[in-house]
Amino acid sequence: MTLSPEQWLLTHHYLQCQNDENFEKIKSLFLQIKLSKNNSKPKTNPGNVALIYEIQRPFIAGDIVTVWLGKSLKECLPVPAIQLMEIVPTVRVCLHHNKYPSLCFSDIQLQNASLSMAYHSIEQYVQLWSKVFIAESVYDSVRAKNLIFIRHAPLKWNKFTQINNCVDDPYYIPKDDVSLVIPPKNQDSLDFISIKSGDFFCVRYEISDSLNAVYHFVVTKVKQKENKKTKKKDEDVIIRMCAEGDHSCRVTENMYQELKKGNQTCEIQIIPMPDSFHRVYARLKEVLSVNSEWSSLSKKIPISDTKSNSFNKLSATRKVVEISLKVFNDDPLAKQLWKGESGIELNPIQQDSIKRALTNSFQLIQGPPGTGKSETGAHLAYIFSVTNKEMHASEKDPMSCKKAVLYCGPSNKSVDVVHKNLHLLNEKVLNNKLKILRIYGRTHERKDYPDPVFDLTQERTDRDDDGGGRVLDEFRNESLHKIIRHNCLDIESTKNRLQELLNEGPSNIFYDGILKADQIVEDRGPLTQSMDSFWPRGQLHPVLFLKVYGMERSTDYKYSRKVDSHSKCNDEEAEAVLKYIKVLVKEHDVKHESIAVLTPYGAQKNLVAEMIKNDCELKTKESLSVATIVESQGDEYDIVILTTVRSQEVSEIRYKQYVQPDRQWLNENLGFLTDDHQINVGITRARYGLIIIGNDILLKYDATWNKLIEIYESEGCIRTV
């Protein structure tokens, strides 16, 4: 069944009214459905329509539900069990993978992968542990409330292997990976969903009332070929998947005959693997690649028998062992606790663990919480640091002084414990002779020092164990991003493309007044001879802030196909953009390729691009650049028109002027405009002039925008449209 978005909405309202027994409303809906059917026009490609809607289905005793039967996963003999249950028409939930996720997508338990002896190869290790990893991650994956479906998907099945046993009927399993090929014309749906290696697929076939099947796969590879002529990725997207579990894909004889025909389509439910698992899974699979970054030692450790003689021979070089043991025996700080009463030494087990770690290239130290593992790790880091200095002094090797000790942990808090110990030792005993450099993730860097260099498309939510993403004050001078920022001020002290007023805002707000316009920029003339008259105060002040009090709106289907449904656009600001493009081109001889329109919202980008395309004066000018702020990173343009989009009724904004807005209010009403990174990128893309279009009353609620607008007001660069 193929329905238009309007028909889907009416169907959803019908189901709500049916649950509420609102029969008068149902009659009205029937008339609307009939009317929409008569007025609807055939779509050229209805398969590209992506819909997002909320489903609520209460159940009461006596309700009739539609179910699909399958075989129980927990019984040895083939016992019937409910596999799918229909929530609303065309939306079915798989009870199997929700109840037994590890059995559906994997067939191995932790004890089976933890071999008592060594693995015979790194391939065996990856194969076993990736299945354990899948079994663990799928529990988190199936908890997601969102149901994502791809309908009418033509899977490509290759060869099959027949399995015979004495308990069940003969069945087939796929010998090779199963693949889904998505041609360019059907790739619009990929703008709404992201499919990666490690994601889970629940595949449903409905051949007839008496023949249906459900299979479970794990995505192994997502590949898009590059067109050799255009050098663009406009070829087919190929998604390969495999059945990892013993019960994942058992094809009966009847289904085997249907799949051999190659013309059957299916419905796929996508179950994304959580991002935290994705990173580890990708790293685990990387070891099998030809250009793997895994070292020989890191490959040898997981497949070795820890009790074997060969593993115990993984010792460090004799010279390193001698020096490190000498440091441990002679340096009192190597054995003593660094906090509390002086003179108290580490316990014998901790000292023995340190000796073993100094002797071997690899050492596993484990124990329950509170047994002093972090304390031991901090002492090891100190001993290795002193060893590096002793090696440099004894060998006279200039390269040995560049050796460093790297301490890693699963969370910021775990590293904070070791960092605190080393920081305390360095400050109170060593007089800061120990050089400590703390490396944080992007979340901490962005919150401490807004910098547009970071990739804004990779924003991640803060973890609960990261202290809100802030660097502790005592570690601030030892953090890498603070040191880089301090040491690179001279390098960043000039910005060749930014004119003085263009430079003033970002310099004062983001860079403590360090940025200065280069003399070459100050000496160059206007972009065209008549541009001096365009700016309110001439070419020496090439900034124009246009007050536009339009109304933002959430995107409809037309402009949300390539952005998420929560994106925003503003028609009044888009019209102002076109107006000033024409003014620049017609009255001031600015070339089309010199102008770029930037916005924080993808929906506004699509709206402006569509309006330019439909404008008889501008539609043939393909050189006009329209992009989101994120997409513009690293680029620069002669004239930038920045449309900020977010706006409300002026009366509503003034009503709130006596209320101190909190972070939630700012996020709801200003969204991306509260992101200093995006602000910085947006206002620093222009070489000759910047035009900002927005609602100044609303923008002033954000501290950064308030400072910017005050600068522009003091320079007389404000106009009202």
C-alpha positions, -999 to +999 in steps of 0.1 A: +000+000+000+014+034-010+000+065+006+008+101+003+020+120+034-015+136+038-032+102+036-008+088+062-017+117+085-054+110+080-049+073+087-031+081+119-059+104+130-084+077+122-066+052+145-067+078+173-104+084+169-111+046+167-093+042+201-114+071+215-146+058+199-152+092+184-175+081+155-185+115+145-149+124+138-144+091+120-172+101+095-154+134+088-121+116+083-137+092+058-148+122+037-113+137+039-097+104+028-121+101-001-114+137-011-076+133-009-079+101-030-097+120-057-073+150-057-041+130-053-019+128-084+004+099-091+039+103-078+068+096-101+088+080-074+067+074-042+094+051-028+115+081-019+090+096+005+103+094+041+078+098+069+082+103+106+052+099+128+044+089+164+025+056+171+005+050+202-016+018+205-032+010+238-043-026+244-073-038+264-087-073+271-106-086+241-086-067+214-078-087+183-042-085+172-025-098+140+006-119+147+031-139+126+042-173+140+077-186+139+098-212+157+109-208+193+146-199+198+147-215+233+134-250+225+154-278+210+124-291+191+106-269+166+079-253+188+057-225+174+062-190+189+049-155+181+075-137+160+059-105+148+030-085+162+012-058+143+009-025+163-009-005+136-015-014+100+019-019+082+039-015+114+050-047+130+073-053+160+096-083+161+091-100+195+120-124+188+148-098+187+133-077+214+131-107+238+162-126+227+185-101+210+217-121+214+202-153+201+189-135+170+220-117+160+248-138+175+255-174+185+284-172+210+287-165+247+315-149+266+327-182+280+330-197+245+352-168+233+375-168+264+396-198+254+418-213+281+446-217+256+459-193+229+439-185+198+454-199+167+452-166+147+442-130+150+414-138+126+399-163+150+402-138+178+384-111+159+357-136+147+349-148+182+351-115+200+332-095+174+303-119+180+305-114+217+306-077+211+275-079+189+257-099+216+265-072+241+258-042+220+225-054+206+209-053+241+214-016+241+204-012+205+169-028+208+160-005+237+157+024+212+121+036+209+124+047+173+114+022+146+132+028+113+120+009+082+130+005+046+102-009+026+102-027-008+139-035-005+153-060-031+179-080-013+205-099-034+210-135-022+240-154-036+248-190-028+231-212-002+243-241+019+218-269+028+217-280+064+203-314+074+196-325+110+176-352+127+154-327+147+142-301+122+134-301+086+163-294+062+169-257+058+193-234+039+217-207+052+234-180+030+269-191+020+281-155+013+271-120+024+236-108+015+236-073-001+212-044-006+219-021-035+205+014-034+207+033-067+212+071-067+175+078-075+164+061-043+191+075-020+170+104-006+161+082+023+197+080+034+195+117+042+173+108+071+191+077+084+227+066+088+237+030+082+271+019+094+290-013+097+278-030+129+241-019+126+214-046+128+188-055+102+155-073+109+144-085+075+107-095+069+094-113+038+056-116+032+051-138+001+016-148+009-008-153+039+008-188+044+044-180+035+064-154+054+098-153+071+119-131+094+157-130+092+183-111+113+216-097+099+245-076+110+258-050+085+294-058+076+302-031+050+286+001+035+303+012+003+295+038-023+315+037-055+330+069-069+321+078-105+354+077-124+343+104-148+328+130-124+349+120-094+317+122-073+301+096-052+269+094-073+270+056-078+251+028-061+253+024-023+260-012-015+252-025+020+266-059+028+252-080+057+258-114+072+239-137+096+261-140+127+238-162+148+228-198+145+191-189+144+196-156+124+188-169+090+173-204+085+157-204+051+130-231+046+125-250+013+095-229+002+113-196+009+144-209-008+125-215-040+110-180-038+144-163-031+160-181-060+136-162-084+154-130-074+122-108-077+110-107-040+112-075-020+112-072+018+107-048+047+138-040+067+138-026+103+171-008+110+184-011+145+214+012+149+244+002+170+251+029+197+280+052+188+301+041+217+300+005+205+305+016+169+339+030+176+352-001+194+336-024+167+353-005+139+387-007+157+383-044+163+376-051+126+404-028+115+430-053+127+422-075+097+427-048+071+459-047+050+470-012+062+461-019+099+476+005+124+478-023+150+514-030+160+529-065+160+528-065+199+492-055+200+483-083+177+504-108+196+490-100+230+453-110+224+461-144+207+489-155+231+486-180+260+495-160+291+509-192+307+532-201+278+569-196+278+568-175+246+544-150+262+566-146+292+595-138+269+577-106+259+603-087+279+616-052+274+652-046+263+678-054+288+691-018+290+655-005+297+649-032+324+682-024+342+676+013+343+639+011+353+646-014+381+674+009+393+650+038+394+625+017+413+650+006+439+669+038+444+643+066+440+621+068+472+593+084+452+589+053+432+577+033+462+562+059+485+527+072+485+526+108+473+497+120+495+490+116+532+517+109+556+552+108+542+573+077+543+544+052+537+552+028+509+531+010+484+519-024+497+539-055+486+514-066+459+516-031+443+554-032+444+555-067+429+531-056+401+553-026+393+584-049+391+566-072+367+555-043+345+590-029+344+604-063+332+578-072+306+566-055+274+530-063+285+516-067+319+480-071+330+472-057+365+437-063+377+417-061+409+385-050+425+377-013+432+397+004+458+428-019+457+451+008+444+453+001+406+452+038+398+479+045+423+501+018+408+495+032+373+506+067+384+538+053+399+545+034+367+541+066+347+565+084+370+591+056+369+589+053+330+594+091+328+625+090+349+638+060+330+635+080+297+656+107+312+682+082+324+683+066+290+689+099+274+718+108+298+735+074+294+732+070+256+737+106+245+710+100+220+692+132+209+661+112+199+658+095+233+648+129+249+617+129+227+604+097+243+572+101+263+549+080+285+513+077+274+486+069+300+451+061+286+418+054+304+382+045+295+369+078+309+380+112+318+375+105+355+397+074+354+425+095+339+418+124+364+427+101+393+462+094+379+466+130+367+458+143+402+485+121+417+511+131+392+501+168+395+504+167+433+539+150+431+550+175+404+538+206+423+549+197+459+580+176+455+595+179+420+591+217+416+573+211+382+602+192+367+578+166+354+563+177+321+526+167+322+504+171+291+467+162+293+449+154+261+411+159+262+384+150+237+365+175+215+337+181+240+361+196+266+381+216+240+350+232+225+335+241+258+367+257+271+379+274+239+355+278+210+374+271+178+359+267+143+386+244+133+368+214+148+343+195+127+309+207+138+292+178+122+307+154+148+290+169+178+285+143+205+265+143+237+284+147+270+289+115+290+278+114+326+313+106+338+330+135+321+321+162+346+299+181+322+327+184+296+347+209+316+385+208+324+393+209+361+408+242+371+440+226+385+447+209+351+440+238+329+476+248+324+485+212+316+458+207+289+470+203+253+444+227+239+453+254+264+491+251+256+485+251+218+462+282+222+489+300+242+518+291+220+501+298+187+489+333+195+517+348+174+509+326+144+472+335+146+479+372+152+471+381+116+441+372+094+449+381+058+413+381+045+396+400+073+391+438+070+395+457+103+358+459+113+352+423+100+380+413+123+370+433+153+341+411+164+358+377+164+391+392+177+375+408+207+350+380+215+369+348+207+406+357+206+411+383+234+419+411+209+449+393+194+437+391+158+448+421+137+441+429+101+471+425+078+485+457+062+477+442+028+440+440+037+440+476+049+456+489+017+433+471-007+404+489-022+367+480-024+355+450-043+339+473-070+340+511-075+304+516-063+306+493-032+317+522-010+282+537-013+265+504-004+278+502+032+262+526+057+296+540+066+316+533+035+341+506+026+361+511+058+332+496+077+320+468+053+294+453+077+256+456+074+232+441+100+196+440+086+168+439+112+142+415+098+113+406+120+100+376+102+086+343+115+105+311+117+087+278+109+095+242+111+101+227+076+074+210+056+080+180+034+091+201+004+121+216+022+129+189+047+137+160+024+174+165+028+174+178+064+159+166+096+123+173+104+132+198+132+151+222+109+139+257+106+134+282+078+123+319+075+105+332+044+110+369+052+147+365+057+150+344+025+132+372+005+156+398+020+185+376+009+173+376-027+166+413-026+202+422-015+217+397-040+200+416-068+210+450-053+247+439-052+246+425-087+226+452-105+235+484-087+271+476-076+284+453-103+293+424-079+298+391-097+276+362-088+305+340-079+317+366-053+285+362-032+278+334-007+247+328+014+253+311+047+229+298+073+230+275+103+199+256+091+198+232+062+161+239+056+169+276+051+197+267+027+172+246+007+146+273+007+170+300-005+184+277-032+149+269-044+139+306-045+170+314-065+163+285-089+127+298-094+137+335-098+138+344-135+168+368-129+189+344-108+180+309-118+207+306-145+234+318-122+248+284-109+279+302-095+258+316-066+269+297-035+244+287-008+256+266+021+252+258+058+278+273+081+292+238+088+297+232+051+315+265+047+344+257+071+377+263+054+362+284+026+362+321+021+341+344-001+342+381-011+307+389+002+289+368+027+251+371+034+244+353+067+207+346+074+202+336+111+166+323+106+154+322+143+127+347+150+095+353+170+068+379+173+084+411+187+056+413+213+064+378+225+101+386+228+096+419+246+073+401+271+103+380+281+127+408+284+124+409+322+129+372+325+164+358+327+165+331+301+180+298+311+200+274+289+169+254+279+151+285+268+180+296+247+183+262+231+146+261+223+144+297+209+179+302+194+191+267+187+224+267+166+227+304+172+239+298+207+269+278+193+299+301+195+317+278+170+291+283+143+289+321+150+327+323+147+328+304+114+299+323+099+312+358+105+348+350+095+342+337+059+341+372+043+370+390+026+353+422+015+320+425+033+295+408+056+257+412+056+238+397+086+200+392+084+182+385+117+160+395+146+183+416+168+158+416+197+159+378+200+196+375+192+206+398+220+195+372+245+226+353+236+257+369+252+279+365+221+253+379+197+247+408+221+284+418+220+285+416+182+253+437+177+267+463+202+298+466+181+278+470+149+255+495+165+284+516+178+298+517+142+265+527+127+261+495+106+224+487+115+194+490+091+158+479+095+140+462+066 
